[in-house]
Each structure stands twice: as C-alpha cells, then as structure tokens.
Amino acid sequence: MKSRGAVSIETPVERAALVGLITRAERSADPDVNLDELEGLATAAGATVVLRASQERPSPDPSTFIGRGKALSLKPACDELQVTLVIVDNALTPAQARNLEGIVGRRVIDRTELVLDIFAKRARTREGKLQVELAQLQYALPRLKGVGIELSGQGGGIGTRGPGETKLETDRRRVRSRIAALKRDIDEVRNRREHLGARRRRSDIPTVALVGYTNAGKSTLFNALTGAQAVASDALFVTLDPLVRRVKLPDARQIMIADTVGFLDRLPHELVAAFHATLEEVVHADLLLHVVDASASDRDRRANAVRAVLSEVGADAVPVLDVFNKCDRLDRADVDRLKALHPAALFISAKHGDGRADLVEILASRLAMDTERLQLRFDRRREPDRKLIADLYRYAQVISHVASDDRIAIEADVPRRLIEKFARVSVLT
C-alpha cells in the first residue's frame, strides 16, 4: 500500500523522429535499411519512433547536416506529432547539432550518442560501466557548451577555478581529470583480465570466441553450445560484458567458449577504444566463430562491418569460421544459394538446434589440426603421472588406453604446444 504522501514518478517515453541523409556515395543503398536499424537502436534505448524522414544531398550541409530547408520543414512535422527527440543516423559535429536544435526546437542527438546511451543502459559489471563512461566523456568533451552542460552540479566558488578560468574551461578540466581516472581504473581491470587470460592460456585450453553483428544470435548459440543461461532476445546489444564457459567436446577434450559484445556498422570509435580490454578475448582466441544472421537482407554489409572491427582491434589474423545462423527463416532455395556462395561456412539455427552437432564436430576437428600422435607410458603409483593422465584426457584426444598392473600405455593425439609437457613419459614421437 502506498503511503498517503507518496508520489509515483515515471520517466516519460521519448517520442523520436529519425532523420537519415543519402549522399551521392550512398545513393545505391536502400535508405530504409539504415533507418530500420536506427529504429531498432532507438527502441532499444526506450524511445517510441513516430516519424521517419530522409534527405538526399550530394554531401552533408556543413551548417545543419541535412540543409536548412529540410530542417525548417521538419519542425512543423515534429510539432504535429509531439516529437521530443530528433535522432540523426550519422555523426554530427557540435555546430551541426547545435544549429539543428535551434531550427527544429527540440533536442538533437546523433547515432553515436544513441549507441553510447544504449551501452550505458545495458552495462552491468564494473568494467562495462567504466568503459561506457569513458566513451561517453571522450565523446562529450569537444561538445561541452559551458552553459547548457551541467557536470555534477559544481559551479563556481573558492578553489574551483584558476585565475580567469571560465565555466567551460572548468568543465573541460574536470572532464579530462575524470577521463584520466577512468583510464587508470580500466588499466587495472585490463591487468587483471590479462593475468586471468594468461593463466587460462598456460592451462592450454583452446579458446573459441563468438563474434558477429548485434542481434545475429551469438548468445543463443552460446547457450546452445555451453548449456548456459545467458540472456538472449531479439534486441540489439543484449550482451555487453564477455561471458566465458568451459565446454567438453565429444572426444572428452575441453575448450573455452567466449561470447562477446555485438558489433555494429559505424561503431563509434570511442566505444571500440574503450572496449579494447573486453575485445582482447577475441584477439587471443584460437578460433573465431563469425555468426551471421542469414535472414538479414543486408547480411553482406553486416559481415563487412564485423571484419572491419576485427581488423581495428588486431584480430584479423585469428582463424575464422563463418556460421550462418537463423537459417530456419529461409527457404531451402535461399539456403542452397548461400551454401554455393560460402562453401566453407556452416549453416545452422541456434534457436532450434539445427546444425549444432555439425558445428561441434567441426570445432573438434579444427582445434585438433595442430596435434601429434604420441605413445605414452605412465606409472600410476606416481602422483605426477596420475596428474598427467588427467591432463591428457582433458586436453588431448585419447586413441587407446591399455592398463597392466601399475603400468598404463596410452596413445593420444596431443596438441603440439603440450608435447613438451609429456616429454618425460613419451616413448615415440
């Protein structure tokens, strides 16, 4: 029961107008595809889209981005539909955003600011929150206005500013100070992550990382492979913080599978830089599963966007297996055409489990390629030998196991990086 004086306060839902620009270079592309994706981002941020508009120009207008005439015509449409927020599907300069706000009479944000807002909303761990805050401040620093930006309520006063320093200069100094503190905190997180990653790599367990465009079905596939209960839904950027789980292959070897943040076309550079520590799971992986939404009409554009981000974080040298997901949404003829175009790829439906067994088998074979068959002899009375046998079953593929009294003979395909570990008990290499 509410107390008599209690007041229920609900955050009003933003009514958003989406604005896209078609330049000469983008004229061959379908403008609705970009606006559809922007609408998905706006919905993920909690807005209700009530208006979509696009403008065709040879190049962006340096003052208002879409041109003064288009901006003037946008204002009455926004007034009629009670729009509270205008979202532009491109990166705006501070001057363009300011001029556009002045004409349409409501708040204007660009695609980068929208993505940063979604990441801030979805971040759960301390690491994720630090990375998002860093990206937001790096984005906001050149856009500080001095008058319209409030930072933690501090204004003037004794000790808050240097001689002749303006409010804008004070704000910038404080933001730079906070950015430096965040970078130090993130470095500490990165060092801990590197320590854990190095310890995992020393254990010689291969790591497979799932990468792909946002909403390609990575978390659903992660759950199907690991039996985990990671949140998976038909929404953008559900997974921000990396998840790593141990999986046992049919031949009893163990591998680590990591689910990572979804990528996006024109992913803000501030986010790529801030999430570099998280994306190190991708850089150090033994194999990448590039999950592609087979049902997306612009799947090639999305796949290229993923490859661009992989290159930016230094993971373009890691072996990649393309996995086309959501094939249950296509008819047989479309799947056959995709298979003809991508003969080395795998075609699955993570939601229904179709193709899971084939994927596990391919993982086992791809991770077994760098092995050598060894004949090994153990004395099970010795504790070190018993530990080596356990490691052998954990990391290698055992072909035969023959026990005679206290002696054990095992033939196994051992990863080459582990051969030295078993050198003492090896009789044939």
Buried (B, 14 or more C-beta within 10 A) or exposed (E): EEEEEEEEEEEEEBBBBBBBBBBEEEEEEEBEBBBBBBBBBBBBBEBEBBBBBBBBBEEBBEBBBBBEEBBEBBBEBBEEEEBBBBBBBBBBBEEBBBBBBEBBEBBBBBBBBBBBBBBBEBBEEEBBBBBBBBBBBBBBBEBBEEEEEEBEEEEEEEEEBEEEEEBEBBBBBBBEEBBEEBBEBBEEBBEEBEEEBEEBBEEBBBBBBBBBBBBBBBBBBBBBBBEBEBEBEEBBBBBBBBBBBEBEBEBEBBBBBBBBBBBBBBBBBBBBBBBBBBBBBBBBBBBBBBBBBBBBEBBEBBBEBBBBBBEBBEBBEBEBBBBBBBBBEBEEEEBEEBBEEBEEBBBBBBBEEBBBEEBBBBBBEBBBEEBBEBBBBBEEEEEEBBEBBEBBBBBBBBEEBEEEEEEBBBBBBBBEEBBEBBEEBBEEE
